[in-house]
């Protein structure tokens, strides 16, 4: 087993858990709208993230 890969997987899992914890009790659509309205993210960024999420979802099947 590659220890570097294993460490990267743990880091990704930890980042996800941190994200999940930070989103508890929040409306995801409201958070997304706020980010889009603030200009922090563009429609292109959103579309890219959606495509990446779809690819990731397919990996988990």
C-alpha positions in Angstrom: 0.0 0.0 0.0 1.2 3.5 -0.9 1.5 5.5 2.4 1.3 8.8 0.5 -2.0 7.8 -1.2 -3.4 6.6 2.1 -2.5 9.9 3.7 -4.1 11.9 0.8 -7.3 9.8 1.3 -7.4 10.6 5.0 -6.8 14.3 4.2 -9.7 14.3 1.7 -11.9 12.5 4.2 -11.0 15.0 6.9 -11.7 17.9 4.6 -15.1 16.5 3.8 -15.9 15.9 7.4 -15.0 19.5 8.2 -17.1 20.8 5.3 -20.0 18.6 6.5 -19.7 19.9 10.0 -19.6 23.6 8.8 -22.8 23.1 6.7 -24.9 21.6 9.5 -28.0 23.6 10.1 -27.5 25.7 7.0 -29.6 25.8 3.8 -27.2 24.7 1.0 -29.1 26.6 -1.6 -28.9 29.8 0.5 -25.2 29.3 1.0 -24.7 28.8 -2.8 -26.8 31.9 -3.6 -24.8 34.0 -1.2 -21.5 32.8 -2.8 -22.8 33.5 -6.3 -24.2 36.9 -5.4 -21.0 37.9 -3.6 -19.0 37.3 -6.8 -16.8 34.8 -5.1 -17.9 32.2 -7.6 -19.1 32.5 -11.1 -21.7 30.5 -13.0 -18.8 28.8 -14.8 -17.3 27.8 -11.4 -20.6 26.3 -10.4 -21.0 24.3 -13.7 -17.4 23.0 -13.3 -18.2 21.9 -9.7 -21.4 20.2 -10.8 -19.5 18.3 -13.5 -16.8 17.2 -11.0 -19.5 16.1 -8.5 -21.1 14.0 -11.1 -17.8 12.4 -12.0 -17.1 11.7 -8.3 -20.6 10.3 -7.9 -20.0 7.9 -10.8 -16.8 6.7 -9.1 -18.7 5.7 -6.0 -21.2 3.5 -7.9 
